[in-house]
Amino acid sequence: MDELVYWLALTNVSNLGILKSRKLLEVFLSPRNIFDASPSDIGAIKGIGPTIVCSIKEKDRLFKEAEEEIEKLNKRGISIISLSDKSYPSLLKEIPDPPLVLYVKGNLADKDRNSVAVIGTRTPDSYGKTVAFDMCKKLATFNFTVVSGMARGIDTIAHKGALSAHGRTIAVIGCGLDISYPPENYELMDMIGASGAVISEFPLGTEPLSCNFPKRNRIISGLSRGVLVVQARENSGTFHTVNSALEQGREVFAIPGSIDKELSRGTHRLIKEGAKLVEDIGDITGELIPLEGLSPAENHPEPDLSEDEKKVYLYITMEGTHIDEIIRKTSMETGKVSSLLSILELKNFIIRREGNFFVRN
């Protein structure tokens, strides 16, 4: 029998849950071994009560249901990936409670380990919409995969921003993959699946219940190297994902806003608590690219540049960056930055504008 059947059957064991499943896997090493074990051996594991033991004993029913589920998934073009699968996201595997299985519409790629989650309010103003779209478009040009939850507001805009640059984006939803939530995003769901992936830990037919979304949020942060928050109220649900990110050891970034706006309260609170303030894409790439060895996308190449030249180039935007800002962000001496800018200008990577502003060519 296919190993996937055992994994899926394990997820359907009543009252087991992810943490107790992990406890069983630590002892028995695989779902197959769990189902082959004697009831007394299973019951001897701390925290595994008689109800769970009885449910595991109903393995014939569980196997049949799992096989039927796999058949339905195949007909819909949806794949399922187990925790032991080579294609299971490596970053997600690191968190304390990774899903045993992931349902995937589209495909996951190795390059998705260079991901940034972008989240925020469901009711952004024009400033939030513009910043979220532009930031995600730029993230995509730097070969970052943009991860979000396909909810209304910032989530939806984040996916669209990445898609506008022909980049990869992953949507993590809190229901089965046969349901579009919110309903108006059904076309966006198809677009994401065609060029990235829509994923869920919930089986087909699972409704978008409110209790599913905190679980979903840990996957959004778990898939990502860092989490960027664009507009959030003081007690926003966005903080569920931020808390997961912090517990998982992820970087947290925040976009500042106007001090008199309610939508800025949450992001300003995060900045006060230590989140990195983001003014332009360089504030993210400057933190994450050195860690990951990530190169910008082909339409923003950096061939034949020294490490110092690359460092300066990263902080120059398409809109223009002043030399003082480059000096501040690179922590280099003024003379050195001036020299590197001249070299980049000679190599035709940047253009000098009036007032010591520099833009990418």
ZASE-237363 format. One record per residue (C-alpha): residue number from 0; y, x negated, z. Coordinates in nm, 2 decimals, decimal comma, m for minus. Layout:
// ZASE-237363
+-----+--------+--------+--------+
! seq !     py !     px !     pz !
+-----+--------+--------+--------+
! NUM !      Y !      X !      Z !
...
+-----+--------+--------+--------+
***
This chain:
// ZASE-237363
+-----+--------+--------+--------+
! seq !     py !     px !     pz !
+-----+--------+--------+--------+
!   0 !   0,00 !   0,00 !   0,00 !
!   1 !   0,35 !  m0,12 !  m0,08 !
!   2 !   0,53 !  m0,29 !   0,21 !
!   3 !   0,83 !  m0,07 !   0,14 !
!   4 !   0,62 !   0,23 !   0,25 !
!   5 !   0,56 !   0,08 !   0,59 !
!   6 !   0,93 !   0,00 !   0,63 !
!   7 !   1,04 !   0,35 !   0,54 !
!   8 !   0,77 !   0,50 !   0,76 !
!   9 !   0,90 !   0,30 !   1,05 !
!  10 !   1,25 !   0,43 !   1,01 !
!  11 !   1,11 !   0,79 !   1,03 !
!  12 !   0,94 !   0,74 !   1,36 !
!  13 !   1,09 !   0,99 !   1,60 !
!  14 !   1,30 !   0,86 !   1,88 !
!  15 !   1,25 !   0,49 !   1,78 !
!  16 !   1,59 !   0,38 !   1,65 !
!  17 !   1,69 !   0,04 !   1,52 !
!  18 !   1,70 !  m0,16 !   1,85 !
!  19 !   1,35 !  m0,05 !   1,96 !
!  20 !   1,23 !  m0,11 !   1,61 !
!  21 !   1,36 !  m0,47 !   1,63 !
!  22 !   1,18 !  m0,51 !   1,96 !
!  23 !   0,85 !  m0,40 !   1,80 !
!  24 !   0,91 !  m0,63 !   1,51 !
!  25 !   0,97 !  m0,92 !   1,74 !
!  26 !   0,62 !  m0,87 !   1,88 !
!  27 !   0,42 !  m0,75 !   1,58 !
!  28 !   0,62 !  m0,93 !   1,31 !
!  29 !   0,59 !  m0,66 !   1,04 !
!  30 !   0,59 !  m0,28 !   1,01 !
!  31 !   0,23 !  m0,30 !   0,87 !
!  32 !   0,12 !  m0,48 !   1,19 !
!  33 !   0,30 !  m0,22 !   1,41 !
!  34 !   0,11 !   0,07 !   1,24 !
!  35 !  m0,22 !  m0,13 !   1,26 !
!  36 !  m0,17 !  m0,20 !   1,63 !
!  37 !  m0,35 !  m0,01 !   1,90 !
!  38 !  m0,16 !   0,26 !   2,10 !
!  39 !  m0,22 !   0,06 !   2,42 !
!  40 !  m0,07 !  m0,26 !   2,26 !
!  41 !   0,23 !  m0,06 !   2,14 !
!  42 !   0,28 !   0,12 !   2,47 !
!  43 !   0,28 !  m0,21 !   2,65 !
!  44 !   0,61 !  m0,30 !   2,50 !
!  45 !   0,90 !  m0,24 !   2,74 !
!  46 !   1,11 !   0,06 !   2,64 !
!  47 !   0,84 !   0,21 !   2,41 !
!  48 !   0,73 !   0,53 !   2,58 !
!  49 !   0,44 !   0,77 !   2,51 !
!  50 !   0,65 !   0,99 !   2,27 !
!  51 !   0,71 !   0,70 !   2,04 !
!  52 !   0,35 !   0,59 !   2,06 !
!  53 !   0,24 !   0,94 !   1,96 !
!  54 !   0,48 !   0,94 !   1,67 !
!  55 !   0,35 !   0,61 !   1,54 !
!  56 !   0,00 !   0,74 !   1,56 !
!  57 !   0,10 !   1,01 !   1,30 !
!  58 !   0,10 !   0,73 !   1,04 !
!  59 !  m0,08 !   0,92 !   0,77 !
!  60 !   0,20 !   1,18 !   0,77 !
!  61 !   0,47 !   0,91 !   0,79 !
!  62 !   0,32 !   0,72 !   0,49 !
!  63 !   0,29 !   1,04 !   0,28 !
!  64 !   0,66 !   1,13 !   0,35 !
!  65 !   0,77 !   0,77 !   0,27 !
!  66 !   0,58 !   0,77 !  m0,06 !
!  67 !   0,74 !   1,10 !  m0,15 !
!  68 !   1,08 !   0,97 !  m0,06 !
!  69 !   1,04 !   0,66 !  m0,28 !
!  70 !   0,93 !   0,88 !  m0,57 !
!  71 !   1,25 !   1,09 !  m0,53 !
!  72 !   1,46 !   0,77 !  m0,52 !
!  73 !   1,30 !   0,63 !  m0,83 !
!  74 !   1,38 !   0,95 !  m1,02 !
!  75 !   1,75 !   0,92 !  m0,92 !
!  76 !   1,78 !   0,55 !  m1,01 !
!  77 !   1,83 !   0,46 !  m0,64 !
!  78 !   1,67 !   0,15 !  m0,50 !
!  79 !   1,57 !   0,08 !  m0,14 !
!  80 !   1,59 !  m0,26 !   0,02 !
!  81 !   1,41 !  m0,35 !   0,34 !
!  82 !   1,52 !  m0,60 !   0,60 !
!  83 !   1,26 !  m0,85 !   0,48 !
!  84 !   1,37 !  m0,82 !   0,11 !
!  85 !   1,53 !  m1,13 !  m0,04 !
!  86 !   1,81 !  m0,92 !  m0,18 !
!  87 !   1,90 !  m0,78 !   0,17 !
!  88 !   2,27 !  m0,90 !   0,23 !
!  89 !   2,25 !  m1,22 !   0,44 !
!  90 !   2,57 !  m1,14 !   0,64 !
!  91 !   2,44 !  m0,80 !   0,73 !
!  92 !   2,12 !  m0,94 !   0,85 !
!  93 !   2,31 !  m1,15 !   1,11 !
!  94 !   2,45 !  m0,85 !   1,31 !
!  95 !   2,26 !  m0,73 !   1,62 !
!  96 !   2,16 !  m0,40 !   1,47 !
!  97 !   2,11 !  m0,42 !   1,09 !
!  98 !   1,96 !  m0,12 !   0,92 !
!  99 !   1,59 !  m0,15 !   0,86 !
! 100 !   1,64 !  m0,02 !   0,51 !
! 101 !   1,94 !   0,02 !   0,27 !
! 102 !   1,96 !   0,28 !   0,00 !
! 103 !   2,14 !   0,13 !  m0,30 !
! 104 !   2,30 !   0,29 !  m0,60 !
! 105 !   2,40 !   0,00 !  m0,83 !
! 106 !   2,32 !  m0,35 !  m0,74 !
! 107 !   2,39 !  m0,61 !  m0,47 !
! 108 !   2,47 !  m0,96 !  m0,58 !
! 109 !   2,46 !  m1,30 !  m0,41 !
! 110 !   2,83 !  m1,33 !  m0,46 !
! 111 !   2,88 !  m1,03 !  m0,23 !
! 112 !   2,86 !  m1,27 !   0,06 !
! 113 !   3,22 !  m1,34 !  m0,02 !
! 114 !   3,34 !  m1,00 !   0,08 !
! 115 !   3,65 !  m0,86 !   0,26 !
! 116 !   3,65 !  m0,51 !   0,40 !
! 117 !   3,97 !  m0,32 !   0,35 !
! 118 !   4,02 !  m0,01 !   0,57 !
! 119 !   4,30 !   0,20 !   0,71 !
! 120 !   4,44 !   0,55 !   0,75 !
! 121 !   4,33 !   0,85 !   0,54 !
! 122 !   4,70 !   0,95 !   0,50 !
! 123 !   4,89 !   0,64 !   0,38 !
! 124 !   5,25 !   0,65 !   0,27 !
! 125 !   5,37 !   0,50 !  m0,06 !
! 126 !   5,41 !   0,16 !   0,10 !
! 127 !   5,05 !   0,16 !   0,22 !
! 128 !   4,91 !   0,28 !  m0,11 !
! 129 !   5,10 !   0,01 !  m0,30 !
! 130 !   5,00 !  m0,27 !  m0,06 !
! 131 !   4,64 !  m0,17 !  m0,04 !
! 132 !   4,60 !  m0,14 !  m0,42 !
! 133 !   4,78 !  m0,47 !  m0,50 !
! 134 !   4,60 !  m0,66 !  m0,22 !
! 135 !   4,25 !  m0,54 !  m0,34 !
! 136 !   4,34 !  m0,62 !  m0,70 !
! 137 !   4,43 !  m0,97 !  m0,59 !
! 138 !   4,12 !  m1,01 !  m0,38 !
! 139 !   3,91 !  m0,92 !  m0,68 !
! 140 !   4,08 !  m1,19 !  m0,89 !
! 141 !   3,98 !  m1,44 !  m0,63 !
! 142 !   3,61 !  m1,33 !  m0,66 !
! 143 !   3,60 !  m1,15 !  m0,33 !
! 144 !   3,40 !  m0,83 !  m0,33 !
! 145 !   3,60 !  m0,55 !  m0,17 !
! 146 !   3,40 !  m0,34 !   0,08 !
! 147 !   3,52 !   0,00 !   0,21 !
! 148 !   3,39 !   0,34 !   0,30 !
! 149 !   3,50 !   0,56 !   0,01 !
! 150 !   3,69 !   0,79 !   0,24 !
! 151 !   4,02 !   0,95 !   0,15 !
! 152 !   4,33 !   0,73 !   0,17 !
! 153 !   4,32 !   0,35 !   0,20 !
! 154 !   3,94 !   0,33 !   0,14 !
! 155 !   3,97 !   0,51 !  m0,20 !
! 156 !   4,27 !   0,30 !  m0,30 !
! 157 !   4,09 !  m0,02 !  m0,20 !
! 158 !   3,80 !   0,05 !  m0,43 !
! 159 !   4,03 !   0,15 !  m0,72 !
! 160 !   4,24 !  m0,17 !  m0,67 !
! 161 !   3,93 !  m0,39 !  m0,70 !
! 162 !   3,80 !  m0,19 !  m1,00 !
! 163 !   4,14 !  m0,23 !  m1,18 !
! 164 !   4,08 !  m0,61 !  m1,19 !
! 165 !   3,73 !  m0,56 !  m1,31 !
! 166 !   3,61 !  m0,69 !  m0,97 !
! 167 !   3,31 !  m0,60 !  m0,76 !
! 168 !   3,34 !  m0,34 !  m0,48 !
! 169 !   3,09 !  m0,19 !  m0,24 !
! 170 !   3,12 !   0,16 !  m0,08 !
! 171 !   2,93 !   0,22 !   0,24 !
! 172 !   2,89 !   0,60 !   0,30 !
! 173 !   2,79 !   0,80 !   0,60 !
! 174 !   2,55 !   1,04 !   0,42 !
! 175 !   2,27 !   1,04 !   0,16 !
! 176 !   2,34 !   0,89 !  m0,18 !
! 177 !   2,28 !   1,22 !  m0,34 !
! 178 !   2,60 !   1,35 !  m0,18 !
! 179 !   2,95 !   1,26 !  m0,28 !
! 180 !   3,18 !   1,25 !   0,02 !
! 181 !   3,46 !   1,34 !   0,00 !
! 182 !   3,36 !   1,56 !  m0,30 !
! 183 !   3,65 !   1,47 !  m0,52 !
! 184 !   3,53 !   1,10 !  m0,52 !
! 185 !   3,22 !   1,18 !  m0,73 !
! 186 !   3,36 !   1,00 !  m1,04 !
! 187 !   3,47 !   0,70 !  m0,83 !
! 188 !   3,12 !   0,69 !  m0,67 !
! 189 !   2,98 !   0,65 !  m1,02 !
! 190 !   3,23 !   0,39 !  m1,12 !
! 191 !   3,15 !   0,18 !  m0,81 !
! 192 !   2,78 !   0,21 !  m0,87 !
! 193 !   2,82 !   0,10 !  m1,23 !
! 194 !   3,00 !  m0,23 !  m1,14 !
! 195 !   2,91 !  m0,29 !  m0,78 !
! 196 !   2,71 !  m0,08 !  m0,53 !
! 197 !   2,72 !   0,24 !  m0,32 !
! 198 !   2,50 !   0,19 !  m0,02 !
! 199 !   2,38 !   0,40 !   0,28 !
! 200 !   2,13 !   0,36 !   0,56 !
! 201 !   2,08 !   0,74 !   0,55 !
! 202 !   1,80 !   0,91 !   0,34 !
! 203 !   1,86 !   1,16 !   0,07 !
! 204 !   1,99 !   1,49 !   0,19 !
! 205 !   2,17 !   1,36 !   0,50 !
! 206 !   2,49 !   1,54 !   0,54 !
! 207 !   2,82 !   1,36 !   0,62 !
! 208 !   2,81 !   1,44 !   0,99 !
! 209 !   3,08 !   1,29 !   1,22 !
! 210 !   2,82 !   1,10 !   1,42 !
! 211 !   2,72 !   0,90 !   1,11 !
! 212 !   3,05 !   0,73 !   1,05 !
! 213 !   3,06 !   0,50 !   1,36 !
! 214 !   2,71 !   0,38 !   1,24 !
! 215 !   2,85 !   0,34 !   0,89 !
! 216 !   3,14 !   0,13 !   1,02 !
! 217 !   2,93 !  m0,15 !   1,16 !
! 218 !   2,78 !  m0,20 !   0,81 !
! 219 !   3,12 !  m0,22 !   0,65 !
! 220 !   3,22 !  m0,50 !   0,88 !
! 221 !   2,87 !  m0,65 !   0,88 !
! 222 !   2,88 !  m0,70 !   0,50 !
! 223 !   3,21 !  m0,88 !   0,52 !
! 224 !   3,36 !  m1,22 !   0,61 !
! 225 !   3,68 !  m1,05 !   0,73 !
! 226 !   3,83 !  m0,71 !   0,77 !
! 227 !   4,18 !  m0,62 !   0,65 !
! 228 !   4,36 !  m0,32 !   0,80 !
! 229 !   4,63 !  m0,15 !   0,60 !
! 230 !   4,82 !   0,11 !   0,80 !
! 231 !   4,66 !   0,27 !   1,11 !
! 232 !   4,79 !   0,49 !   1,39 !
! 233 !   4,78 !   0,38 !   1,75 !
! 234 !   4,44 !   0,55 !   1,82 !
! 235 !   4,30 !   0,54 !   1,47 !
! 236 !   3,93 !   0,57 !   1,39 !
! 237 !   3,99 !   0,24 !   1,20 !
! 238 !   3,95 !   0,06 !   1,54 !
! 239 !   3,58 !   0,15 !   1,54 !
! 240 !   3,53 !  m0,08 !   1,24 !
! 241 !   3,77 !  m0,34 !   1,39 !
! 242 !   3,57 !  m0,35 !   1,72 !
! 243 !   3,25 !  m0,39 !   1,52 !
! 244 !   3,41 !  m0,68 !   1,33 !
! 245 !   3,51 !  m0,85 !   1,65 !
! 246 !   3,16 !  m0,81 !   1,80 !
! 247 !   3,01 !  m0,95 !   1,49 !
! 248 !   3,25 !  m1,25 !   1,49 !
! 249 !   3,44 !  m1,15 !   1,18 !
! 250 !   3,80 !  m1,24 !   1,10 !
! 251 !   4,05 !  m0,95 !   1,14 !
! 252 !   4,36 !  m0,93 !   0,93 !
! 253 !   4,65 !  m0,68 !   0,94 !
! 254 !   4,94 !  m0,58 !   0,72 !
! 255 !   5,26 !  m0,54 !   0,91 !
! 256 !   5,49 !  m0,24 !   0,85 !
! 257 !   5,81 !  m0,08 !   0,96 !
! 258 !   5,86 !  m0,07 !   1,33 !
! 259 !   5,97 !   0,29 !   1,33 !
! 260 !   5,66 !   0,42 !   1,15 !
! 261 !   5,37 !   0,57 !   1,33 !
! 262 !   5,14 !   0,43 !   1,06 !
! 263 !   5,24 !   0,08 !   1,17 !
! 264 !   5,15 !   0,12 !   1,53 !
! 265 !   4,79 !   0,03 !   1,49 !
! 266 !   4,83 !  m0,27 !   1,27 !
! 267 !   5,11 !  m0,41 !   1,49 !
! 268 !   4,89 !  m0,37 !   1,80 !
! 269 !   4,62 !  m0,57 !   1,62 !
! 270 !   4,86 !  m0,84 !   1,54 !
! 271 !   4,98 !  m0,86 !   1,90 !
! 272 !   4,61 !  m0,89 !   2,00 !
! 273 !   4,54 !  m1,18 !   1,77 !
! 274 !   4,48 !  m1,04 !   1,42 !
! 275 !   4,61 !  m1,26 !   1,14 !
! 276 !   4,94 !  m1,12 !   1,00 !
! 277 !   4,91 !  m1,08 !   0,62 !
! 278 !   5,21 !  m1,11 !   0,40 !
! 279 !   5,04 !  m1,21 !   0,08 !
! 280 !   4,69 !  m1,29 !  m0,06 !
! 281 !   4,72 !  m1,65 !   0,05 !
! 282 !   4,71 !  m1,55 !   0,42 !
! 283 !   4,35 !  m1,43 !   0,35 !
! 284 !   4,23 !  m1,68 !   0,10 !
! 285 !   4,38 !  m1,96 !   0,32 !
! 286 !   4,14 !  m1,85 !   0,60 !
! 287 !   3,83 !  m1,76 !   0,41 !
! 288 !   3,81 !  m1,98 !   0,10 !
! 289 !   3,77 !  m2,31 !   0,29 !
! 290 !   3,49 !  m2,15 !   0,49 !
! 291 !   3,31 !  m2,03 !   0,19 !
! 292 !   3,39 !  m2,27 !  m0,09 !
! 293 !   3,51 !  m1,98 !  m0,30 !
! 294 !   3,68 !  m2,04 !  m0,63 !
! 295 !   3,92 !  m1,80 !  m0,78 !
! 296 !   3,81 !  m1,59 !  m1,07 !
! 297 !   3,81 !  m1,71 !  m1,42 !
! 298 !   4,14 !  m1,54 !  m1,50 !
! 299 !   4,30 !  m1,75 !  m1,23 !
! 300 !   4,12 !  m2,09 !  m1,27 !
! 301 !   4,18 !  m2,41 !  m1,08 !
! 302 !   4,01 !  m2,68 !  m1,29 !
! 303 !   4,09 !  m3,05 !  m1,23 !
! 304 !   4,30 !  m2,99 !  m0,92 !
! 305 !   4,29 !  m3,21 !  m0,61 !
! 306 !   4,23 !  m3,05 !  m0,28 !
! 307 !   4,60 !  m3,07 !  m0,18 !
! 308 !   4,70 !  m2,92 !  m0,52 !
! 309 !   4,45 !  m2,64 !  m0,46 !
! 310 !   4,59 !  m2,58 !  m0,11 !
! 311 !   4,95 !  m2,54 !  m0,25 !
! 312 !   4,84 !  m2,33 !  m0,55 !
! 313 !   4,66 !  m2,08 !  m0,32 !
! 314 !   4,99 !  m1,98 !  m0,16 !
! 315 !   5,17 !  m1,92 !  m0,49 !
! 316 !   5,16 !  m1,56 !  m0,59 !
! 317 !   5,21 !  m1,38 !  m0,92 !
! 318 !   5,53 !  m1,23 !  m0,78 !
! 319 !   5,67 !  m1,56 !  m0,66 !
! 320 !   5,67 !  m1,78 !  m0,34 !
! 321 !   5,96 !  m1,97 !  m0,20 !
! 322 !   5,91 !  m2,34 !  m0,13 !
! 323 !   5,99 !  m2,30 !   0,24 !
! 324 !   5,71 !  m2,05 !   0,27 !
! 325 !   5,47 !  m2,28 !   0,10 !
! 326 !   5,57 !  m2,57 !   0,34 !
! 327 !   5,52 !  m2,34 !   0,64 !
! 328 !   5,18 !  m2,21 !   0,53 !
! 329 !   5,03 !  m2,54 !   0,42 !
! 330 !   5,18 !  m2,74 !   0,72 !
! 331 !   5,26 !  m3,02 !   0,48 !
! 332 !   5,57 !  m3,23 !   0,47 !
! 333 !   5,86 !  m3,12 !   0,24 !
! 334 !   5,84 !  m3,42 !   0,02 !
! 335 !   5,47 !  m3,39 !  m0,04 !
! 336 !   5,49 !  m3,02 !  m0,12 !
! 337 !   5,78 !  m3,09 !  m0,37 !
! 338 !   5,56 !  m3,36 !  m0,54 !
! 339 !   5,26 !  m3,13 !  m0,56 !
! 340 !   5,47 !  m2,85 !  m0,70 !
! 341 !   5,60 !  m3,08 !  m0,97 !
! 342 !   5,24 !  m3,18 !  m1,06 !
! 343 !   5,13 !  m2,82 !  m1,08 !
! 344 !   5,43 !  m2,75 !  m1,30 !
! 345 !   5,35 !  m3,03 !  m1,53 !
! 346 !   4,99 !  m2,91 !  m1,55 !
! 347 !   5,13 !  m2,57 !  m1,65 !
! 348 !   4,97 !  m2,38 !  m1,36 !
! 349 !   5,31 !  m2,26 !  m1,22 !
! 350 !   5,66 !  m2,19 !  m1,33 !
! 351 !   5,97 !  m2,28 !  m1,13 !
! 352 !   6,23 !  m2,00 !  m1,09 !
! 353 !   6,58 !  m2,00 !  m0,97 !
! 354 !   6,63 !  m2,06 !  m0,60 !
! 355 !   6,32 !  m2,27 !  m0,55 !
! 356 !   6,08 !  m1,98 !  m0,61 !
! 357 !   5,75 !  m2,06 !  m0,78 !
! 358 !   5,52 !  m1,82 !  m0,97 !
! 359 !   5,17 !  m1,86 !  m1,13 !
! 360 !   5,17 !  m1,91 !  m1,50 !
+-----+--------+--------+--------+
***
